[in-house]
Amino acid sequence: MAVAAGLVALALLACLAETARPDLQPSPNVVVVMTDDQGYGDFSLTGNPILRTPNLDALAAESAWFTDFHVAPSCTATRGQLLTGLDSLRNGASSPHGQRHLLKRGLRTMADEFAERGYRTALYGKWHLGGNTPGHRPHERGFQDAVHYLRGGVQSLPNYWNSDLQDDYLLHNGSYERFDGYATDVWFDLAEAFVRQRREDGEPFFLYLPLNAPHGPLLAPDRYREPYRHLDKETATFFAMIATVDDRLGRFVALLYELGLRDSTIVVFLTDNGTANGEAVFSAGMRGKKGSLYDGGHRVPLFVSWPGGQLQPPGTVDALTHVQDLLPTLLDLCDLDPPQGAQYDGVSLASLLRTGKQPELQERVVVVQQSDQKGRGAVLWRDWRWVGGELYDLSEDPAQMRDLAGERPDLTAKLAGDYEQWWAGVELGLELEPYPVGMEPQMLTSYDWWHGPRVYNWPHLRRGERGQGRFAVRVERPGRYRVALRRWPRESGLGIRSPAERYVASDPYMAGDPRIEAFPPGRALDILEAGSRFGAVERRKAVEDGAQEIEFDFVLEAGLTELETWFVDRDGEQFGAYYAYVEQMEGSE
């Protein structure tokens, strides 16, 4: 490993005195921090000429900084691969939209592995691997304490009405509670309390901090925006959100030193995909952004730091690595055997971290996939990139601007063959994970349809945008079920035909611009009829003035089926109902 050039001096952290230096426990603590929509160029250490990230720079300076590390081009797939060590098309969570966000039930997660070995486990931040769906929630997937948002950004339909990153209602182990403060502060306040308690109780811990920042809606405490006011509103606020993370991460690492836990704690930092907003300022010379199969969509920094772990000295690591490597790597570093029969798609990087050598990585082939559609993938090998049939040599063309497929048909065919072989291995895992109904009441939204044009966030909802889709469901228990359809969520108190008032978010800096405002006035829709279908059984009802929801009862057998819900307006247009509340009626089994 070569020592990274240009890193901020370690004095930024070294000045934080450790109050205690206990002997290293047999297994270290693990903290995984992941930001949302922060790309490779959104750091001062990678060369950004405007954004300042001193604490992230300092963490990198005491870490193995993986410079050729790749995730998925969008958030859900990265999260599922991180927690399971499996390809997204194998674990079920391949897309942020529709029903492909559900991590398959029965799969073990990183939290399961640590919890079953005596660790205390917690998640604070963004989940996006099953929403609040029974059996798919973080407190049911190995996390003993979990406070989180649902789905993509806080303006996604499943989240609590008008959440705006300030004093929001968040899910705590499946139930809503109000948490005061700005979201980034909430996550780190919870993390610090968790770490303090573990230190007091002498318990090892696994802490996962999948932060929502800097994902939209772009809202931030104004003081963090000050250095960036000369930029456009979106970029200024995007950078301010990153600055909040940098500030709180620095304070969190300082706490580990203060508690005498730094030497015995592995700290991992990564981001979930390429930048969403920062590419116009600095792209680190890469093509693409979030959602792209070019490197700018999925190559991100990875920092792994364990001062007391007898790893190689801090510096850069240029091996081709992937997010699926982190689960087997962390188990290996902690001397924890994987479950019997476990087969990960990632590989342990512990040897590379400990010795600086892992020769088998030199010929490694990595596939990055976007969605569950064949062909929407990139193959990475050495300095070569095969992107949906195009071919690029990063050693000569890091910006991926010159397609060499016509000049190197042999290599193009080889990498296309690697993709075909990979696809054949994951294709059998593409069956859709159904929503379970009958375990307990749950809410389904137009974000959750398994196909079709979806209405997935509050700007769409408030503008009255329309789509149509269905839910693949598994009826867990036979009996009588009720489906209640709404235009707005229950906590809004609004009627089906009602408009919604414009909501001024906690950060008024972003208000008033229809391109970026998350809470515009809500359009009233002249809905006359509602309908619902379970399997082949269909129900329809008229919508009366003042109605907030329309209810339908069904008698269902256990097993797989489909649920479809809709509204019909005065012009006779049918479109999907935005919210559906499904529950089994008491005593109906």
MILUMDREN-792541 format. One record per residue: x, y, z of N, C-alpha, C in turn. Coordinates in steps of 0.1 Angstrom, whole numbers, plus 5000, padded with zeros to 4 digits. Example, Ala and Ser with C-alpha at 12.3 -4.5 7.8 and 13.67 -1.06 7.14 Angstrom:
BEGIN
513249435078512349555078513249675078512849785071513749895071512950005079
This chain:
BEGIN
500849885000500050005000500950125000500650214991501450344991500750445000501550525007500950625015500250725007498950765011498150855003498750995004498851054992499451184991498351294994498751405000497951515001496851505012496851405021495851395031496051495042494951535048495051635059495851565070496651645077497551595088496751525099497351415104496651345115496551425127497151545128496951625140495551655143494651655132493251685135492651595144493151465144492651365154493551345165494851345163495851315173495751405185495151525183495051625194493951585204493151485200492151435209492751325218492951365230493551275240492651155244493251045244492550925249492550925264491450915270491350915285491650775291491550675282491850535287492350455275493150355278493650265268493550125273492250075273492149935278492749835269493049715274493449605265492449575255492949545243491949515232491149395236489849405234488949295237489149185226488749065228488948955218488448985204487249045204486649085191486449235191486849305181486649455181485249495179484949615183483649685179483749715164482549735158482449765144481449885142481949985135481050095131481150115116479950105110479850125095479050255093479650355087478950475084478850485068477650515064477450525049476550655046477050745038476250855034475550825021474550905018473550875007473750984996474150944984474251024973475451114973476451084981477751154981478751084972479151144961480051084951481551094954482351034946483751034948484351174948483751264941484251404940483751494951482951444960482251524970483051524983484351534982485251534993486451634990486951695000488151784997489351694995489451575001490551494999490751434985489651434977489751384964489851494954490051624959490351734950489251834948488151824955487051914953487552054957487452154947488052284950487252374959485952334962485152424970484752354984484252234983483752164995484852135004484652155017485652125027485152015036485951905037485551785046486751745055487051835064488351805072488251685080487151645086487051525094487051395086486351405075486451285066487851265061488551385058489951375053490851315064490551355077491351305088491151155090489851105089489550965090490350885079490350945067491050875056492450865059493050965065494450965068494950865078493950805086494350695095493650565090493350555078492650445072493350385061492950265057493250205044492150265035492550355025491650415016491650345003490550275001490350194988489950284977490750304967490550394956489850344944489750204943489050144932487950054938487150114947486050044954484750084947483849984946482650004938481449954946480350024944479049994950478049974938476749984941475749984930475450124926474850144914474650284910473450354917472750274925471650334933471550264947470850324956471050304970470550164975469450114971468949994977469849874975470349864962471149754959472449754967473049874969474249884977474049834991472849874997472549845011472349695013471649635004471449495005472749415003473549454993474849384991475749405003475749525009476649545021476249445032474949435035474449365047474449215045474449165032474349015030475548955023476449045017477548985010477148924997475848944992475348874980475048984970475048934957474549024946473149064948472849184944471449234946470449154939470749094928469749004921469548874928470448844937470348714945469648744958469848864964469248884977467848954976467448994964466049044962465949204962466949274968466849414969467749474958467149484946467849534934467449674930466449734935465949864930465349944941465550074941464850154952463350174950462850134938461450154934460750024934459450034937458549924935458849814946458549694942458649574951460049524952460949574944462349524944463249574955462549644965463349694976463349604988462649494986462449394998463649294998464449305009465449205011464749075015465148965008464448845010464448795024463248755028463148695042463948565042464548545054465348425056466848445053467248545046468648575044469248635057470448595060471048645072471748775068471748875077472449005075473649015084474449115081475549145089475149165104474049225106473549245120473249115127472649015119472448885125473748815129474748825121475948765124476548815137476548945138477149005151476248985163474948995161474048975173474148835178474248735169474348595174475648565180476648655180477948625186478148725198477048775203477148845216477248995215477249045202477349195200476049255203476049385207474849465207474849535194473649535187473549585174472549705173472849795164471949915163472049965149470950025144470850095131470150235134470850335129470250475130470350545117469250565110469350635097468350585087468750555075467850515064467950365062466850295061466750155059466650115044465550135038465350115024465549965019465249875028465349735025464149655029463049735029461749665032460749755039461149885041460149985047459749935061458449945063457849905075457049775073457449695063456749575060457149465070456149405076456449295086457349185081458349155089459349055085460549115077460449245073461449305065462049425072461649455085462049575092463449545099464249655101465549635106465549565120464549595128464549525141464249375140463849335128463549195125464649135117465749215114466849165106468149175113468149155126469349145134469649275142468949385140469249505147468449515159469049515171468349515183467749645187468249755181467649885182467749955169466650005164466650065150465650185150466250295146465450425144465750465130464650485122464950505107463850565100464150615088463150655078462850535069461850555061461450455051461850495037462150405029462350415015463450515012463350595001464450674996464850795004464150905001464351025008463151045018463251145027462251165037460951205030460951255018459751295011459051175003459651055005459050934999457650905006456750864998455350845003455250765016455950655018455750575030456150655043456850765042457350825054456150905060456350945073455351015080455151155074453851195072453451315065454251435068454751505058455551625059456751615068457451495068458751485074459651575066460551655073461351755066462751765073463251655078464551635084464651715097463651775103463651845115462551805124462851755136461751715146460751625140461251525133460351425126459951315134458851255129458351125135459151015127459850935134460650825129460250695134460450585127460150455132461150405142460750365153461650305163461150165166461950075161461549925163460149905158459649965148458349945142457250035145457550125155456450225160456950365158456050455155456450595153456750665166457850745167458150825178458650955172458451065179459051195175460451215181461351255172462751275176463051425173463451505183463751645181465151665175465251755166466551795160466651765145467651815139467951785125468351645124467951575113468151435111469551385113470551455107471951405109472351415124471851515131472151525146471451415153470251385149469451275156470251145154470751105142471450985140472650975149473451085149474651085157474451095172473351165176473051165190472751025195471950955187471550815191472850725191473650745181474850665180475750685192475950815196476850845207476250785220474950795222474350735234474450585234474350525223474550375222475950335225476950405220478350375223478650395238478150505243478450535257477850425266476650375263476050265270476850135269477250115257478049985255479349995263479950115263481250125271480950105286479850165290479550145305479250005308478549935299478149795302479249695298480349735291481349645287480949555276480149595267479649505257480249545243480649445235481049475221479849515213480049595203478849645195479149655180478049645173478049665158477049775156477549885151476650005148476750035134475550045128475350085114474650215113475350315106474850445105474650475090473550435084473250465070472550605069473350715069472850845070472050885058471050965060470151015049470851125040471751195047472451315040473451255030473651325019472951445014471851425004471151315005469951284997468951384999468251424988467151514989465951464997465051545002464951694999466151765005466651864997467851945001467452045012467752005024467352085036468552075045468952185051470152185060470052305070470652295082470852405090471652515083471152635084471652745075473152775078473652755090474952785094475952705085475552585081476452495073476552545058475552625054475452665041476352795038476852855049477552985047478652985037479552885038480752885028480352865014479052825011478752784998477652874992477352984998476153064993476353124979477653134974477853184961477453084950477152954954476752854945475252854943474752784933473352774931472752704944471452724946470752674958470952524960470752444950470852304951472252264956473252304949474652264952475052324966474652444969475052504982474452414993473252374992472552295003473052155003473352094991473951964990475251964998476152064995477352075002477152095017476152175021475952205035475452075042474751985035474351855041475551775044476551775034477751695036478551755048478551885049479251955060478751915074477351895075476851845087477351705091477451625081477951485083479451495088480151575081481651585084481751635098481051735103481051785116480751675126479651615125479251515135480151385134480651345123481551235122482751265130483351385129484551425136484251415151483151465156482751455170482551315175482051225166481851085169483151015171484051035162485450975163486151025175485951155178486551205191486051135203484751105203484151035214484750895216485050825205485650695206487050705213487750815209489050835216488750865231487850955234487550995248487150875256486450785251485950665258487050555259488150575252489150465252488850355243487950375233487450275224488050275210488850375207489250385193490150275188491050235197491950125193491249995191490149975198489349845197488149855188488049955180486949975171487349995157486749905148486949925134485950025129486350125122485450225116485550215101484450195095484350185081483450295076483950365065483150475059483050445044481850465038481650455024480450535020480150545007478950605003478150504994476950534991476050434985475950434970476450544964476450554949477050684945477150704932477750834928476950954932477551074930476851194934475551214928474651284935473351324930473351474925474251554931474251704928475551764927476651704929477951774930478751764918478351694907479151674896479551794888478751904888479052024881480152094887480452084900481552144907482852064905482651934907483851844907483451704906483951634896483551494893484751394895485851444900487151364901487551304888487151364877487551314864486751204859485651164865484951044861483651084854483250994845481951014838480850954845479651024845478450964851478251014866477050994871476651024884475750914889475050944900474050844905473250784894473050654894472250584884473050544871474250584870475050554858475850434860476150364849476950244849478450284846478750404842480050454841480550474856481950484857482450484870481950584880481550704874481050804883479750764890479050664885477850614892478050514903479250454904479350344914480750334920481750414915483050414922483050514933483250474946483150564957484350534967484650624975485750604985485250504996486150415000486050335012487150355021486850385034487950395044487750285054488750215058488750115068489850145078489450175090490450215101490250135113491450085118491450005131492850025137493050135144494350165149494950055157494249985165494749875173494749735167494449735154494249605148495449535141496549595142497749545135497549535120496949635114496749635100497949705094498049705081499049785074498949925077500050005076500050145079498950215070498350325074497350395066497950425053497150425042497550465029496550415019496750435006495850404996495950254992494850204988494850064983494150064969494850014959494250034945493649904940493449804948492849674944491449694940490949624930489549634926488649554936487849634943487049574954485549624953484749554961483349574959482649574972481449634973480749644986480349514992480249404983479949274989481049214996482249274995483349225003483349255018482549355021482649405035482149305046481149235043480649145053481649035056482148955046483248855049484448925054484849045050486049105056485849135070484749195075484549225089484449105097483848995093483848875100485248825102486048825092487448785092488248865102488148995101488949085110488549065124487249025127486849005141487048865145487648775137487848635140486548565143485548595135484248535136484048445124483748315126483548225115482248255108482148255095480848265088479948145092478648165090477748045093478147925084477847805089478147685081477447695068478147675057477547665044477347805037477747915044477648045038478448055026477848115015478648135003478348284999479348365001479248504997479648534983479048634977479548674964480748764965480948834977482148904980483248824986484448874987485548804993486148885004486748815014487348885025488648955020488749085025489949165022490849165034490649085044491449085056492949065053493248975044494648955041495349085035494549145026495049275020495349375031494349385040494449485051495649455060495849325063496849285073498249285067498349235054499749215048500049305037499049365031499249445019499249365006498949235008499049144996497749054995497249044983496148944980496148924965497148844960497348834946496148794937495248714943494048674935493248784931493348904937492549014933493049074920494249044915494749104903493949074891493348954890492648914879491148914882490748974892489348974896488449044886487248984884486149044876485049074885484549204884483449254892482349294883481149264886479949304878479149404887478849524881477949624887476749624879475549604885474249594879473349704883472549754873471549854876470249794872469349764882468049714881468149564878466949504875466849354873466749324859467149414850467049394835468349344830468349234823469549184817470149284807471449304808472149394799472449534805471849564816472049694823473149674834474349634829475449614838476749654832477749664841479049694837480049584843481049544835481949454839483349524841483949504853485149564857486249464858487349484851488549394851489749474849490649464858491949554857491549694855492049754844491749894841490649904830490049794827489049784816487649794822486749854814485349874818484449834805483649734807482649694797481349754801480749844794479549904799478449884788477649784790476549754781476949734766478149684764478649664750479749764747479849874754480949964751482249924759483449964755484649924761485550044763486050054776486950164779488150114786489250184784490550154790490850274800490650254813490850364822492250414824493250324820494650364821494950474811494250484800494450584790493250684790492150644795490950724793490050714806490550774817489750764829488350824829488150914819486850974818485850894809486350784804485450684797484750764785485550824777485050894765485250834752486250734751486650674739486250524739485250484732484750354731485650264722486350164728487250084721486649954716485349934717484749804714485049754700485049854691485349814677486749784674487649844683489149814681489649694688488849654699489249534707488149434708487749374696486549284697486849164706488149124706488449004715488149034729488649144734488349184748486949214751486249274741484849304743484049174744484449074736483748944737484048874750485248884755485648824768484748884779484749014780483949074791482449054790481949054777480549024775480248884780481148794777481048654782481048644797481948724804481948734818480548774823479948874817478648924821477648814819477648744808476648634806476848524816478048494820478248394830477748434844477948564847477448614859475948614859475348654848473848664848473248524850473848424844473348294845473348244860474248304867474348264882473348334891472848444886471948524895470448524890470248474878468948484872467848404879468248294885467348214892466848284905467548384909467048454921466148574919465648584907464848704903463348694907462948584913461548584917461248704927460048754926459648874933459248834947459848914957459448894971458148954974457148874978455748934980455649014993454749104994454349175006453549075015453949055027453048965036451949045041450648995040449549055047448948955056448449005068447848925078448748905090450048945089450848935101450449055111450249165105449749285113449349395103448649495107448249595098449449665091449349695079450349765072449849865061450649955057450350055047451150025035450550025023451150015010450850135002451850184994451650304987451950284972451650394964451950384950453450384947454250394957455750374956456050224955455150144961455350004963454849904952454249964942453749874931454949804925454649684920455749604915456049624900455149714894455449744880454749874877454949924865454150044860454750174865454250284860454750424864454250444878455250474887454850484901454850634905454050664916454050794922454650774935455950824937456650784948457150884958456851014955457251114966456251224967456351304977455351404980455151514969456251554962455951654951455051584941455251454937454451394928452951384933452851344946451551324952450851454952451551564957450851694958450451744944451151714934450851764921449651684915449351564921448351484916448751394904450051364903450551274893449951134894449751064883449050944883449850824877449550714882450150584877449150474879449650354877448750234880449650114881449450034892450249924894449549824903450249714906449649614915450749574926450249504936451149454946451049304946452249234945452249094947452349064962451348994967451248974982451148824985451448794997451248665003450348675015449148615014448248615025448748515035449148555047449748475057448748385064447548435065446548355073445148375066444348275065443048285058442148365068441148435062440248515070439648635063439048725070438448845064439448955066439649025055440549135054439849265050440449375054439849505051441049585044440649645033441549735025440949875025441649975031441150115031442050195022441350265012442050345002441950495006443150565003443150705006443950784995443550914994444351004985445551054993445451075006446451125014446651035026447851035033448050935044447050975056446850875064445950895075446251005084447551015087447951125097447751265092447551275079447351415073445951465077444951375079443651415083442851465071443351455059442751515047441751415040440751475034439751395027440251355013439551255007439951204994439951314983438951404984438851514974439451644979440151644990440651764996441951804990442251934989443551984986444451974998445751994997446651995008447352135008447452195020448052325020449552305018450152415012451552415010452252415024453252335025454052325038455352385037455652475046456952545046457952455055458952405048459852315056460652385066461352305074462252365084463352455079463752435066464752515060464052595049463652725051462952795041463752845029465052825030465952855019465552795006465052675007464652594994463252614990462452694998461052704995460752794983459652764976459252854965459652814951460652734950461152694937460452564933459552564923458752444920459652334915460852354910461752244906462252164917462452224929463052154940462352154953461252224953460452224966459752094968459952034980459351904983457951914988457452034992456152044998455252144992455052144979454152244972452752224976451852314973450352294976449952164969448952094976448451964971447151984963447151934951446051954942444851864946443651924946442451844948442051764936441751644937441351554926439851524927439151534917437651514917437351364915437551284926437451144926436051104929435451024921434050984923433850834927434950754924434750614927436150554931436050454939437250374944437050234941438050154939437950014936439149934942438949814944439949724949439749584944440849514941440749374936441749284943441349184949442249074955442048954946443148914939442948804929441948834919440848754918439848774908438648844914438648874927437448934933437649084934436649154928436749294926435649364934435949484940434949564947435049704942433849774941433849914938432849994947433150114950432250204958432350344953431250414955431250564952431950634963432550744960433250834970432350944973431850954985430951064990431751184994431051294994431751424998432251405013433451455016433951455029434651325033434551215025435151085028436651095028437251045039438751035040439250905035438550795035438950675030437750585027437950495018436950405013437450265016436550185023436950055028436249945020437049835018436549715011436849595020435949495021436249375028436349255019437249165022437449045013437648925023437248815018437548685025438648615017439748595023440948545015441448415021441948335011442648215015444148245016444848165024446248185025446948145012448048225009448748194997449148324989449748304977450148414969448948464960448848594959447848654951448348794947447448874941447749014937446649104943447149224947446249334952446349444942445249494937445249614929444149714934444549844935443649944940443650064931442450134930442350244921441350344925441450464919440350564919439950594905438650654904438150694891437650834892438150924883437751064885436451104876436051224876434851264870434851244854436151244849436251224835436351074831436250994841436250844838437650784838438650864841440050814841440250734854440750614852441150524863442650534866443050554878444450554882444650494896445850454899446150384911445850474924445250404934445150474947446450494953446650604960448050644965448350564978447350544986447650474999446550365001447050245005446250135008446650075022445650075031445850025044445249885045446049785048445549645047445649585061444549515066444649445079443649335079444049235087443049125089442149165100440849135099439949175109439949075121439749125133439849035145438848925144439348805149438448695150437948635137438748665126438348625113439048495108439948445116440648325111439748205111
